[in-house]
Amino acid sequence: MPTIRRTLPALLAALLAAGCGPKPGTVAVEQAWTRETAPGQSMAAVYFTISNDGAEDRLLAPTVVAPAGARASLHTGSMAGGVMRMRPAADGIAVPEGTTRLAPGGAHVMIEGLPGPLKAGGQLRLQLRFRVAGTRAVSVPVLPAGSAGPAA
């Protein structure tokens, strides 16, 4: 009986602490888009908005489902001395609570090895893996060249 009296308060404290930590929220990927590509162009960038109503998460890895054979990776973009620089985001992209936008000139998913041109009206299909939220399937509409996004 004395062992239970010593152990029970510690066990209750641990259970309460576990319940008070950050809760995973709902992560939604919205307004995904890419631009059509020219014949012979084997790369494209994909942009979207991530809504997160819970604890901080991290976008870790994109995978191309279709078209077959294409590869995806995460990149960040920044301007330095009037020159746009792209760098792989090897550690993923932070997704704090709220809204995170992957947009031209900033973070994006780079698609490489396209087997043919992307045509306006078509779609790419991706899987996005998040550290906390798991995997999300995303259909990416292909917009006309020069488009500034789905709301433009």
Accessible surface in RSA format (square Angstrom, percent):
REM  Atomic radii and reference values for relative SASA: ProtOr
REM  Chains: A
REM  Algorithm: Lee & Richards
REM  Probe-radius: 1.40
REM  Slices: 20
REM RES _ NUM      All-atoms   Total-Side   Main-Chain    Non-polar    All polar
REM                ABS   REL    ABS   REL    ABS   REL    ABS   REL    ABS   REL
RES MET A   1   149.87  77.6 114.52  75.8  35.36  84.2  98.21  83.5  51.67  68.5
RES PRO A   2    89.01  64.9  86.35  78.7   2.66   9.7  88.23  72.8   0.78   4.8
RES THR A   3    85.36  60.7  85.36  86.5   0.00   0.0  58.32  78.3  27.04  40.9
RES ILE A   4   105.90  60.3 104.64  78.0   1.26   3.0 105.90  76.3   0.00   0.0
RES ARG A   5   167.34  70.3 154.03  78.5  13.31  31.7  59.87  81.8 107.47  65.1
RES ARG A   6   173.51  72.8 154.79  78.9  18.72  44.6  77.40 105.8  96.11  58.2
RES THR A   7    73.19  52.1  68.97  69.9   4.21  10.0  60.42  81.2  12.77  19.3
RES LEU A   8    87.36  48.7  85.28  61.0   2.08   5.2  87.01  61.1   0.36   1.0
RES PRO A   9    79.00  57.6  70.03  63.8   8.97  32.6  74.46  61.5   4.53  28.2
RES ALA A  10    66.12  60.8  52.30  80.7  13.83  31.5  60.49  85.2   5.63  14.9
RES LEU A  11    93.38  52.0  88.83  63.6   4.54  11.4  92.83  65.2   0.54   1.5
RES LEU A  12    92.90  51.7  92.79  66.4   0.11   0.3  92.79  65.2   0.11   0.3
RES ALA A  13    59.39  54.6  50.10  77.3   9.28  21.1  55.04  77.5   4.35  11.5
RES ALA A  14    59.30  54.5  46.38  71.6  12.92  29.4  54.66  77.0   4.64  12.3
RES LEU A  15   110.86  61.7 101.49  72.6   9.37  23.6 102.09  71.7   8.77  23.6
RES LEU A  16   126.16  70.3 123.57  88.4   2.59   6.5 125.78  88.3   0.38   1.0
RES ALA A  17    69.17  63.6  51.37  79.3  17.80  40.5  59.32  83.5   9.85  26.1
RES ALA A  18    82.47  75.8  48.06  74.2  34.41  78.3  60.64  85.4  21.83  57.8
RES GLY A  19    59.23  73.0   0.00   N/A  59.23  73.0  36.75 100.8  22.49  50.4
RES CYS A  20   106.54  80.6  72.70  81.1  33.84  79.5  32.54  82.4  74.00  79.8
RES GLY A  21    30.68  37.8   0.00   N/A  30.68  37.8  23.51  64.5   7.17  16.1
RES PRO A  22   118.40  86.3  87.72  80.0  30.68 111.5  99.57  82.2  18.83 117.1
RES LYS A  23   155.32  75.8 148.42  91.1   6.89  16.4  91.41  82.3  63.91  68.1
RES PRO A  24    92.49  67.4  72.30  65.9  20.19  73.4  72.85  60.1  19.64 122.0
RES GLY A  25    25.31  31.2   0.00   N/A  25.31  31.2  10.04  27.6  15.27  34.2
RES THR A  26    88.42  62.9  82.77  83.9   5.66  13.5  52.55  70.6  35.87  54.2
RES VAL A  27     5.36   3.5   2.34   2.1   3.02   7.3   2.34   2.0   3.02   8.2
RES ALA A  28    35.92  33.0  31.93  49.3   4.00   9.1  35.92  50.6   0.00   0.0
RES VAL A  29    31.19  20.5   2.46   2.2  28.73  69.2   2.46   2.1  28.73  77.9
RES GLU A  30    81.89  47.0  75.46  57.1   6.44  15.3  32.69  63.2  49.20  40.2
RES GLN A  31   110.24  61.6  90.04  65.8  20.20  48.1  32.82  69.9  77.43  58.7
RES ALA A  32     9.63   8.9   3.53   5.5   6.10  13.9   3.53   5.0   6.10  16.2
RES TRP A  33    13.20   5.3  13.20   6.4   0.00   0.0   1.90   1.0  11.30  18.3
RES THR A  34     0.38   0.3   0.38   0.4   0.00   0.0   0.00   0.0   0.38   0.6
RES ARG A  35    76.43  32.1  74.38  37.9   2.05   4.9  25.94  35.5  50.49  30.6
RES GLU A  36    58.08  33.3  49.04  37.1   9.03  21.5   7.42  14.3  50.66  41.4
RES THR A  37    12.45   8.9   1.56   1.6  10.88  25.9   3.49   4.7   8.96  13.5
RES ALA A  38    56.68  52.1  48.34  74.6   8.35  19.0  53.92  75.9   2.76   7.3
RES PRO A  39   121.01  88.2  99.48  90.7  21.53  78.3 100.31  82.8  20.70 128.7
RES GLY A  40    81.23 100.2   0.00   N/A  81.23 100.2  44.84 123.1  36.39  81.5
RES GLN A  41    82.94  46.4  71.17  52.0  11.77  28.0  30.99  66.0  51.94  39.4
RES SER A  42    52.31  44.2  48.45  64.7   3.86   8.9  21.33  45.4  30.97  43.4
RES MET A  43    78.78  40.8  78.23  51.8   0.55   1.3  41.72  35.5  37.07  49.1
RES ALA A  44     9.35   8.6   1.44   2.2   7.91  18.0   9.35  13.2   0.00   0.0
RES ALA A  45    22.16  20.4  14.20  21.9   7.97  18.1  14.20  20.0   7.97  21.1
RES VAL A  46     0.00   0.0   0.00   0.0   0.00   0.0   0.00   0.0   0.00   0.0
RES TYR A  47    17.21   8.0  17.21   9.8   0.00   0.0   1.71   1.3  15.50  19.1
RES PHE A  48     2.98   1.5   0.00   0.0   2.98   7.7   2.56   1.5   0.42   1.2
RES THR A  49    14.80  10.5  14.80  15.0   0.00   0.0   7.70  10.3   7.09  10.7
RES ILE A  50     0.00   0.0   0.00   0.0   0.00   0.0   0.00   0.0   0.00   0.0
RES SER A  51    35.96  30.4  35.53  47.4   0.43   1.0  26.13  55.6   9.83  13.8
RES ASN A  52     4.55   3.1   0.52   0.5   4.03   9.7   0.67   1.6   3.88   3.7
RES ASP A  53    98.97  69.3  75.22  74.9  23.75  56.2  41.63  98.0  57.34  57.2
RES GLY A  54    10.84  13.4   0.00   N/A  10.84  13.4  10.84  29.8   0.00   0.0
RES ALA A  55    28.35  26.1  12.86  19.8  15.49  35.2  24.32  34.2   4.03  10.7
RES GLU A  56   104.83  60.2  85.21  64.5  19.62  46.7  29.80  57.6  75.03  61.3
RES ASP A  57     6.40   4.5   1.82   1.8   4.58  10.8   4.72  11.1   1.68   1.7
RES ARG A  58    56.20  23.6  56.20  28.7   0.00   0.0   4.23   5.8  51.97  31.5
RES LEU A  59     0.00   0.0   0.00   0.0   0.00   0.0   0.00   0.0   0.00   0.0
RES LEU A  60    48.14  26.8  32.00  22.9  16.14  40.6  32.00  22.5  16.14  43.4
RES ALA A  61    29.49  27.1  28.06  43.3   1.43   3.3  28.59  40.3   0.90   2.4
RES PRO A  62    13.32   9.7   4.97   4.5   8.34  30.3   4.97   4.1   8.34  51.9
RES THR A  63    77.56  55.2  75.20  76.2   2.35   5.6  52.01  69.9  25.54  38.6
RES VAL A  64    18.45  12.1   0.17   0.2  18.28  44.1   0.17   0.1  18.28  49.6
RES VAL A  65    64.32  42.3  42.72  38.7  21.59  52.0  47.53  41.3  16.78  45.5
RES ALA A  66    29.02  26.7  28.92  44.6   0.10   0.2  29.02  40.9   0.00   0.0
RES PRO A  67    35.68  26.0  29.07  26.5   6.61  24.0  35.30  29.1   0.38   2.3
RES ALA A  68    86.86  79.9  68.47 105.7  18.40  41.8  74.12 104.4  12.75  33.8
RES GLY A  69    64.31  79.3   0.00   N/A  64.31  79.3  41.36 113.5  22.96  51.4
RES ALA A  70    11.78  10.8   0.00   0.0  11.78  26.8   0.00   0.0  11.78  31.2
RES ARG A  71   145.25  61.0 140.74  71.7   4.51  10.7  75.22 102.8  70.02  42.4
RES ALA A  72    22.89  21.0   0.00   0.0  22.89  52.1   1.39   2.0  21.50  56.9
RES SER A  73    38.31  32.4  35.65  47.6   2.66   6.1  36.78  78.3   1.54   2.2
RES LEU A  74     7.93   4.4   2.35   1.7   5.58  14.0   2.35   1.7   5.58  15.0
RES HIS A  75    19.83  10.8  19.83  13.8   0.00   0.0   4.26   4.4  15.57  18.1
RES THR A  76    58.79  41.8  58.46  59.3   0.33   0.8  42.92  57.6  15.87  24.0
RES GLY A  77    16.55  20.4   0.00   N/A  16.55  20.4   2.44   6.7  14.11  31.6
RES SER A  78    62.94  53.2  57.65  76.9   5.28  12.2  42.61  90.7  20.32  28.5
RES MET A  79   126.41  65.5  95.96  63.5  30.44  72.5  93.38  79.4  33.02  43.7
RES ALA A  80    44.00  40.5  35.03  54.1   8.97  20.4  42.52  59.9   1.47   3.9
RES GLY A  81    86.24 106.3   0.00   N/A  86.24 106.3  46.91 128.7  39.33  88.1
RES GLY A  82    65.71  81.0   0.00   N/A  65.71  81.0  30.72  84.3  34.99  78.4
RES VAL A  83    78.60  51.7  75.81  68.6   2.80   6.7  78.60  68.3   0.00   0.0
RES MET A  84    88.39  45.8  65.27  43.2  23.13  55.1  64.45  54.8  23.94  31.7
RES ARG A  85   104.53  43.9  99.71  50.8   4.82  11.5  20.10  27.5  84.43  51.2
RES MET A  86    81.50  42.2  62.73  41.5  18.78  44.7  54.13  46.0  27.38  36.3
RES ARG A  87   137.86  57.9 137.86  70.3   0.00   0.0  53.37  72.9  84.49  51.2
RES PRO A  88    96.35  70.2  79.77  72.7  16.58  60.3  79.77  65.9  16.58 103.0
RES ALA A  89    15.86  14.6   2.59   4.0  13.27  30.2  10.89  15.3   4.96  13.1
RES ALA A  90   102.84  94.6  59.06  91.1  43.78  99.6  71.27 100.4  31.57  83.6
RES ASP A  91   117.51  82.3 106.66 106.2  10.85  25.7  34.17  80.4  83.34  83.1
RES GLY A  92    10.23  12.6   0.00   N/A  10.23  12.6   0.03   0.1  10.19  22.8
RES ILE A  93    17.78  10.1  14.77  11.0   3.02   7.3  17.78  12.8   0.00   0.0
RES ALA A  94    40.49  37.2  32.49  50.1   8.00  18.2  32.49  45.8   8.00  21.2
RES VAL A  95     0.04   0.0   0.04   0.0   0.00   0.0   0.04   0.0   0.00   0.0
RES PRO A  96    62.39  45.5  62.39  56.9   0.00   0.0  62.39  51.5   0.00   0.0
RES GLU A  97   120.54  69.2  97.89  74.1  22.64  53.9  27.24  52.7  93.30  76.2
RES GLY A  98    33.72  41.6   0.00   N/A  33.72  41.6  32.77  89.9   0.96   2.1
RES THR A  99    73.34  52.2  41.26  41.8  32.08  76.5  14.48  19.4  58.87  89.0
RES THR A 100    21.60  15.4  17.51  17.8   4.09   9.7  20.52  27.6   1.08   1.6
RES ARG A 101   166.92  70.1 143.65  73.2  23.27  55.4  47.48  64.9 119.44  72.4
RES LEU A 102     4.00   2.2   0.08   0.1   3.92   9.9   0.08   0.1   3.92  10.5
RES ALA A 103    40.35  37.1  39.66  61.2   0.69   1.6  39.90  56.2   0.45   1.2
RES PRO A 104    63.60  46.3  41.58  37.9  22.02  80.0  42.74  35.3  20.86 129.6
RES GLY A 105    44.55  54.9   0.00   N/A  44.55  54.9  18.20  49.9  26.36  59.0
RES GLY A 106    21.77  26.8   0.00   N/A  21.77  26.8  20.97  57.5   0.80   1.8
RES ALA A 107    20.65  19.0  14.32  22.1   6.33  14.4  14.32  20.2   6.33  16.8
RES HIS A 108    10.80   5.9  10.80   7.5   0.00   0.0   7.64   7.9   3.15   3.7
RES VAL A 109     0.00   0.0   0.00   0.0   0.00   0.0   0.00   0.0   0.00   0.0
RES MET A 110    14.60   7.6  14.54   9.6   0.06   0.1  14.16  12.0   0.43   0.6
RES ILE A 111     0.00   0.0   0.00   0.0   0.00   0.0   0.00   0.0   0.00   0.0
RES GLU A 112    58.40  33.5  58.40  44.2   0.00   0.0   4.04   7.8  54.36  44.4
RES GLY A 113    28.10  34.7   0.00   N/A  28.10  34.7  17.62  48.4  10.48  23.5
RES LEU A 114    12.53   7.0   0.00   0.0  12.53  31.5   0.00   0.0  12.53  33.7
RES PRO A 115    96.72  70.5  51.29  46.8  45.43 165.1  63.12  52.1  33.59 208.8
RES GLY A 116    29.99  37.0   0.00   N/A  29.99  37.0  26.59  73.0   3.40   7.6
RES PRO A 117    52.46  38.2  36.78  33.5  15.68  57.0  36.78  30.4  15.68  97.5
RES LEU A 118    14.76   8.2  12.04   8.6   2.72   6.8  14.04   9.9   0.72   1.9
RES LYS A 119   142.19  69.4 137.59  84.4   4.59  10.9 100.21  90.2  41.97  44.7
RES ALA A 120    46.79  43.0  22.35  34.5  24.45  55.6  22.74  32.0  24.06  63.7
RES GLY A 121    75.00  92.5   0.00   N/A  75.00  92.5  41.76 114.6  33.23  74.4
RES GLY A 122    31.42  38.7   0.00   N/A  31.42  38.7  28.72  78.8   2.70   6.0
RES GLN A 123   108.28  60.6  79.06  57.8  29.22  69.6  23.18  49.3  85.10  64.5
RES LEU A 124     0.00   0.0   0.00   0.0   0.00   0.0   0.00   0.0   0.00   0.0
RES ARG A 125   114.73  48.2 114.73  58.5   0.00   0.0  36.24  49.5  78.48  47.6
RES LEU A 126     1.29   0.7   0.00   0.0   1.29   3.2   0.00   0.0   1.29   3.5
RES GLN A 127    60.53  33.8  60.07  43.9   0.45   1.1  22.64  48.2  37.89  28.7
RES LEU A 128     0.00   0.0   0.00   0.0   0.00   0.0   0.00   0.0   0.00   0.0
RES ARG A 129   117.75  49.4 117.44  59.9   0.31   0.7  43.71  59.7  74.04  44.9
RES PHE A 130     3.49   1.7   0.00   0.0   3.49   9.1   0.00   0.0   3.49  10.0
RES ARG A 131   153.31  64.4 125.90  64.2  27.41  65.3  49.75  68.0 103.56  62.8
RES VAL A 132    71.27  46.9  42.67  38.6  28.60  68.9  47.06  40.9  24.21  65.7
RES ALA A 133    20.53  18.9   0.93   1.4  19.60  44.6   8.86  12.5  11.66  30.9
RES GLY A 134    29.80  36.7   0.00   N/A  29.80  36.7  29.69  81.5   0.10   0.2
RES THR A 135    74.65  53.1  50.32  51.0  24.34  58.0  31.05  41.7  43.60  65.9
RES ARG A 136    70.27  29.5  68.32  34.8   1.94   4.6  29.86  40.8  40.41  24.5
RES ALA A 137    81.84  75.2  50.44  77.8  31.40  71.4  50.71  71.4  31.12  82.4
RES VAL A 138    12.97   8.5   6.71   6.1   6.26  15.1  11.36   9.9   1.62   4.4
RES SER A 139    61.53  52.0  45.66  60.9  15.87  36.6  19.28  41.1  42.25  59.2
RES VAL A 140     0.00   0.0   0.00   0.0   0.00   0.0   0.00   0.0   0.00   0.0
RES PRO A 141    51.33  37.4  51.33  46.8   0.00   0.0  51.33  42.4   0.00   0.0
RES VAL A 142     4.07   2.7   1.25   1.1   2.82   6.8   1.25   1.1   2.82   7.7
RES LEU A 143    34.37  19.1  34.33  24.6   0.04   0.1  34.37  24.1   0.00   0.0
RES PRO A 144    76.36  55.7  76.36  69.6   0.00   0.0  76.36  63.0   0.00   0.0
RES ALA A 145    69.84  64.2  48.56  74.9  21.28  48.4  49.37  69.5  20.47  54.2
RES GLY A 146    72.25  89.1   0.00   N/A  72.25  89.1  39.43 108.2  32.82  73.5
RES SER A 147    22.87  19.3  11.32  15.1  11.56  26.6  15.10  32.2   7.77  10.9
RES ALA A 148    75.14  69.1  50.17  77.4  24.97  56.8  52.51  74.0  22.63  59.9
RES GLY A 149     7.04   8.7   0.00   N/A   7.04   8.7   3.37   9.3   3.66   8.2
RES PRO A 150    68.79  50.1  36.37  33.2  32.41 117.8  40.76  33.7  28.03 174.2
RES ALA A 151    95.96  88.2  55.13  85.1  40.83  92.9  65.79  92.7  30.17  79.9
RES ALA A 152   100.67  92.6  26.63  41.1  74.04 168.4  65.29  92.0  35.37  93.7
END  Absolute sums over single chains surface
CHAIN  1 A     8780.9       6495.6       2285.2       5352.7       3428.1
END  Absolute sums over all chains
TOTAL          8780.9       6495.6       2285.2       5352.7       3428.1
